[in-house]
Amino acid sequence: MPEVQSAAVTLKRSLRYRDLILYGIILIQPTAPMPVFGVIYQESRGHVVLAILLALVAMLFTAYSYGRMARAYPTGGSAFTYVGQELHPGLGYITGWCMAMDYILNPLICTIWCSKAAMNFVPGIPYVAWVLLFALLFTGLNLRGVETSARINAAVAAGLGVVIVLFVAAAVRYLIHNAIGSPAFFLDPLYNKATFSAPAVYRGTSIAVLTYIGFDGISTLSDEAHDPKRTIPRAIILTCLITGVLASIEVYLAQLVWPRGMAFPDLDTAYVAVARRVGGVVLFAIMNGALLIATVGSGMASQLGAARLLFAMGQDGALPRSFFGTLNPVRRIPQNNVLLIGAIVLVGSLAMSYQLGTELLNYGALLAFMGVNLSSAVLAWRSRESGFWVAIVFSLAGFIVCLFLWRNLGHTALKAGTIWAALGILLWLVRRKQMNSPLEKELQ
């Protein structure tokens, strides 16, 4: 009887260009600047629009590098793969480790925020119950596969688009019916001589990067995208541009509406206070609900991205392949990773504050961005392709800007992020020792 060989289980190529853009937009959130609006306003001394635009420039440099690396390495893995292949496997591991922190923290803080927002609607249900609900929701839907997530992304994107239009219309109507000062009034969100401070704007810009974090997650889906060498780079750059345009409009109108110098009732919900000012209780409720929906979408997408990243690290041997590098044979998803992240999110949401989680996000992301930019410069130098000097200049510019923003992070984030990175280095050394042992070699 002839021997039947089972085909290797691989990821399913089912994502179109539109799905990739929707995935990126929902992972970032079209309403991304709204939750951090108050914090950026305070740190930048009222120059939120300027901070958002400066962060966009930095992210476009990095998006350019991501696009070049995605063409050169059209497989899932994101910064981990790019840095490991182009620079050094050890640097790739540390990059992936820091990105894993970023990706895991995103669904964690999303679970925290969703739980607290839901309590605004149904205060009778305790916080612990909401945490359990959202952690199970994110995990359960991701276990169903990428196709389900893509359809949910389309619905969420459409709903958020409507809410943003409602806010813009209400804000414009408010400005028309209220007295407006000189033409300088419309330039105030961009620059106000009385409050402008370069260090403050830099600090605000380092926080505003949160608005764009997530666009790189598109590259983790290269194994499931149609024509990834073409669609992945285009989707990354377009997602950054769309996010920047939307964010600038949203914060610009909010700053025009809210009188400069007036304190917000609460920094974390500052944008919701703006919505109440322009649209009353109805728009207040709609905005609170919209941010809840957006955060659910971001939590789901980031958990999926983290699972793909850990899968790539498992496939490359940086993590134990038997657990991290396997796929469910039916749905062809890294089921172990999805379940593991779901457990981390559940426990972390009960033990960590929302503020601490958000402070740590930029550490891993900017470190990975620096690695990708440097990898792109090295790739251009090594390949000597047409116009390689332009690629080198753009990539190094992205590296320098990201390094500058990284240095402007808060001390708490720098210390805690460094501890996480040191732990990753320790695990890498232990893993290398295990892989070089006779037993590991025999198992391989």
ABEGO torsion letter per residue (X at the ends): XBBBBBBBBBBBBABBAAAAAAAAAAAAEAAAAAAAAAAAAAAAGGBAAAAAAAAAAAAAAAAAAAAAAAAABBBBGEAAAAAAAAABAAAAAAAAAAAAAAAAAAAAAAAAAAAAAAAAABAABBAAAAAAAAAAAAAAAAAAEAAAAAAAAAAAAAAAAAAAAAAAAAAAAAAAABBBBBAAAAAAAABBAAABBAAAAAAAAAAAAAAABGAAAAAAAAAABBGAAAAAAAAAAAAAAAAAAAAAAAAAAAAAABBBGBBBABAAAAAAAAAAAAAEAAAAAAAAAAAAAAAAAAAAAAAAAAAAAAAAAAAAGABBAAAAABBBAAAGBBAAAAAAAAAAAAAAAAABBAAAAAAAAAAAAAAAAAAAAAAAAAAAAAAGBBGAAAAAAAAAAAAAAAAAAAAABBAAAAAAAAAAAAAAAAAAAAAAAAAABAAAAAAX
